[in-house]
Amino acid sequence: MSIRIFITGGTFDKEYNEIDGKLYFKDTHLHEMLTLGRCKANVAMRTLMMVDSLEMTDADLEIITKQCLKTPEERIVITHGTDTMEVTARVLGEKVKGKTIVLTGAMIPYKFGSSDGLFNLGSALAFVQTLPHGVYIAMNGRCFPCDNVRKNRRTGEFEELHKGGD
């Protein structure tokens, strides 16, 4: 089973500028994360963009959608900023059929050392191999269907919109 990983940026790949105190993008950390996690899954990675999800445009969403439709792999993991992750997931849920897509991200940049990113990436890779076709968000050891998830801005955690499918 081959898994396609699409990289879009987000906190996963941010770095800290010690001089001005700002976060910025340099390059993806996914290669290092997969090595550190001793990943043995058959993965192919492609960086689509390196943007903060709050700055993601409709054109960026179109690129992500087209790449998901175009890739021959049926199993796709997308690294994404958490602020608009559920928006992208819903768009993909409407437009991409016959594939299993799992979006994941991090609340703390990987390079900070205390990031949840490595755990979330591992969870997403496990979920994408076991879930039926559909679009999901995997964060903090939980997985949510794209039409029943939101980021709780107060707690900073992802949660179900409707408990038990109400």
Secondary structure by P-SEA (a helix, b strand, c coil): cbbbbbbccccccccccccccbbbbcccaaaaaaaaaccccbbbbbbccccccccccaaaaaaaaaaaacccccbbbbbbbcccaaaaaaaaaaccccbbbbbbcccccccccccaaaaaaaaaaaaaacccccccccccccccccccccccccccbbbbcccccc
